[in-house]
Amino acid sequence: MSRTARRPRLTAATADPHWLYENAVQNPEAEVEFIDRAFAAAYGRHPRDLREDFCGTLNLGCCWIRHRPDNTALGVDLDGPTLDWGREHNVLPLGAAAARATLVQDDVRRVAGPPVDVLAATNFSWWCFHARAELKGYLENCRRSLRDEGMLMLDIFGGSEAQVLQFEERDCEGFTYVWDQDVFNPITHEYVCRIHFRFPDGSELTDAFVYHWRLWSIPEVRDLLLEAGFSRVEVYWEGADEDGEPNGDFQIDGTGDNSPAWVAYIVAFR
C-alpha cells in the first residue's frame, strides 16, 4: 500500500503539510539513484556519507540510509519543529538504522564537519541566498564540508515560464497540489513562490509553504562554484520522451534546450 493510500479522506483540517509535501514534491528514490550514478562516474565507486542541507524532514537522507546498510546521513536545517517532525516520521521508523542518521539545527553555513562524500541541497532551497557574496560563502563552506573525493549536488529550474506569475495545479492521490509563482522582480530576480493544497471536500490549505527566493541562472552558479574552488562543474539536463514531455532521465549536457520550463542538476566536484 502506498503512503498516499493510507489517508484516503484528506481535508484542510486533517492533512499534515509535511506529509503532503513529501508526497507531492519529493522523489527521494530517484535522487538517491542519481547521486550514486553521478558520483560513481567521477570516482569509480559508490558514496557512503551524505549530508542534506536545508534537509527539512530528512526525507532524502532517510531514503539514502535505506539504500545501503552502511550509508549515513547528516541533515542540517534551521527549523526545529520541521526537524522534530522528520525525526518522528522518517528517522525513528528506520529502527536500528536510525543510528546512522544525525540531525543538526543550525545555519548550513556554520556546519563544516564531519566531512562527507556527497552534499545535497535540493528543492531549490539554496535560493534563499539572494546576494552573490552570500551564495559564494555558502558554496565555499560546501567545499570545506566534502572529502577530497567529494561531490555537491544542487537542483535548479528555469526557462521563460519561471518568470511568469501563474498557478500550476497537479492532481495527487487524495488532494491537489498547487504551485503558485506569486511575485517576480525582473531587476533583482527576487521571487516569491507558494504551495497550496486543495481537497475533495472543497477545503484548501493556503500558503502551506512560502518561499522568498532569488531566481539564479546556471552560468551564475557555475562561475561561483569555480570561484569557490571546485575543480569541475557538470550540468545534468533532463531528457524528454517521444511526446516531448520530461522523462526524469538526467544526463550531462553542454547545451540543453531552450524549453519554456526546465529542471536540471548542477554537480560540482571538489
N, C-alpha and C positions, 0 to 999 in steps of 0.2 A: 504494500500500500504506500502511495506517495505521501510526502509530508503534507501536501496541499489537501489530499483526500481526507485527512483526519479532521478537517474543520469544514464540513460541508455547508454550514449556515453562518457565514460571517456577516457581521454588521459593523457599522462605525463604532458602536458602543462596546462590542465584544472583541474586535480584532486587535491583535498585537502588532504595532507598527514595525517592530524589528523582524517579526516573523514574515510579515507582508513583504518587507524589503528584500529579505533573503530569497524569498520565492519568486519575486517579480523581477529583481535586478541582477542578482548574482548567479554565476555559473562556476563555482569553485573547482569542480571536477575538470572542466575544460582548461582552466588556468593552471592547474597542477600539471596536466599533461603538457601544456605549452612550456612551462618552466623547465620541466625535465628535458624536453626536446631542444630548447634553445641553449641550455647550459651544456648538455652533452655534445652539441655541435661545436661548442667553443673549447671544451676541456676534455672531451672523451670519457666522461664519467657522469654519474648522477649526483646531484647535490644532496646534502643531508639536512643542513640547518637553514631554516627560513626565518626571516624577520618580516613581519607585516606591519608597515607603518599606517597610521590612521586606521587601525585594524577594526574599530567598531566592535562587533560581536565575535571577532576572530573566526569567522566562517571559513575563510580561505585557509587560515592556519590550522584549523582542526581537520579540514579535508586533507591537508598536507600530512598531518600526523597519521591519519588513517591510511595514507597511500603506501607507506613502508614502515616496517616495525622499528627502525632506528631513526626515523625522521623526527626533528624537533621544530618547534615554532615559538617565536618570541613575538608578542603583539604589543604595540605601543599606541596609546591613544590618550587624549586629554579628558575624555568624558567618562567619569566614574560610573554613573548609572548604566551606560551602554556596556562598559566592560563587565559590570556585575551581571547584566543580562546574558552576555556571552559566556561568562563563567558558569552560570546556572544551566543554560540551554544547550551550549555547544561543548564546553570543556568537561564538565562533570560526566556527561553521558559517554565520554571516551573510556570510562572505567580506569583501569590501571594505566592506560596510555596517557591519561590526563597529566601524569607526572612529567611528560615531555612538552607540556605547554606552559609558557610563562607570560603573564600579563603585567604590563607596566603602565601606570598612569603618569604620563609626563609629556612634555613637548618633544616631538620627534627630533628636533634639532639639538636637544641636550643629551640624547641617548646615543652612545657610540660603541657600546660593547654589551655582551661579548661579540666578537667578530662572527659573521655568518657567511654562508656560501651565496645566498640569494637574499636580496632586499626587494620587496614588492610594495609599491604604492599604487593601488588600483582604485577603480570607481571615480577617477579624476580628482581624488581627494587632495592631491598636491596643488591643485589650482587655487587653494586657499592663500597661496603666496602671490601677492599682487605685484610686488616690486622685483625688479631684476636682481638686485643685491640679495633680497630675501630668498629667492629661489636658488640663486647660486650658493648661498650659505647652506641651504638645506642639502643640495646636491654634494657639496664638499663633505658634509657630515655623512651622507650615504656612502661615499667612497671610503671614508675612515672606518666605517662600520663593517666593511667587507674584508674577507680574506684576500690573499694575493690572487687566488683564482676565485674571483667573485663577480657577481652579476646583479645589476639593478634593472628592475622591470617597472616601467611606467605605462599606463594606458592613456590614450588621448583621442579626442574626436574633433571633427572639423567639417569643412565644406560650407557652401553658401547658406545652407539651411540652418547652420549653427548660429547664425546671426539674425535669424528671423524670429520674431515673437510669435509663438504658436503653442498649441496644445497637441500632444500626441497620446492617443488612447490605445491600450492594448489589453485584450481580454485574457485574464488568467483564470485558473480553475477556482471559482467561487468569488471572484472580485475583478474589478477593472483597475488597471494601473494607469495613472495619468501623469505624463511628463509635461511640465509647464515651463517653457522658456519665457520668463516674465519681463526681464529688463536686460537690454544690451546697450552699452555705450561704445560707439564706433571709434571714439578718440582714445579712450583708456582701455578698451576691451573688458571693462568691468561687466559682470554677468551675474544675474540673479535667476536661479532656477529652483523650481519647487516640485515636490512629488505629492500628489493627492491619490486617494484610493476611493473607489465607488463600489457600492454593494447592491445585490439584487433587490433588497428591500427599499431602495431609493436613498438610503443614507450615504453620507460622504465623510471621509476623514480628510479634511482640508489642511494643507501645509503640514503634512506628516513629517516632511523633511524639507528644509530650506537651505540653499547653498548660495554663498556670496563668493563668487569666483572671479578669476581673470581667465579669459579665453586665450590660451597660449597656442603658438604655432610650432610645428615640428622644427623648422630651421632655427627658431629662437632657442628651443630646448637643446637641440644638438650642439649649438655653439656653446651654451652654458655648461653642458656635460664635459665637453673637451676642455673648456677653461677650468673646470673643477678638477681636472686631472685624469679623467677616464681615458683609457688608451684607444678605445674603439666604440663606435655607436652604430647600431643597426636599427633599421625600421622594418618591422614586420607588418605587412599590409594584408588586409582581409580580402580573400578572393570572392568570386561570385559564381552562382550556379547558372544553369542554362537559361534561366529566366531573368538573369541579371540581378538576382537578389543575393545579399551577403550570405556566405556559406559557412562561416566560422573557421575557415582554414587560413591561418596567418603564415605568410612566407616572406623572407627577406626580399625587399623590393626597393629599387632606387628611384622609381618614377611614380608609382601609384597610379591613380586615375582621378580625373577631375570630376568626381561624382558630387552631387549636392550635399550628401551626408556620408561620412565615413568614420570608421573606428580603426585604430592602429595601436601597436605596441612599440614603444621606444625601449630598446635594450642596450645597456651600456656595460662594458666590461672593464674591470679595474686595471 
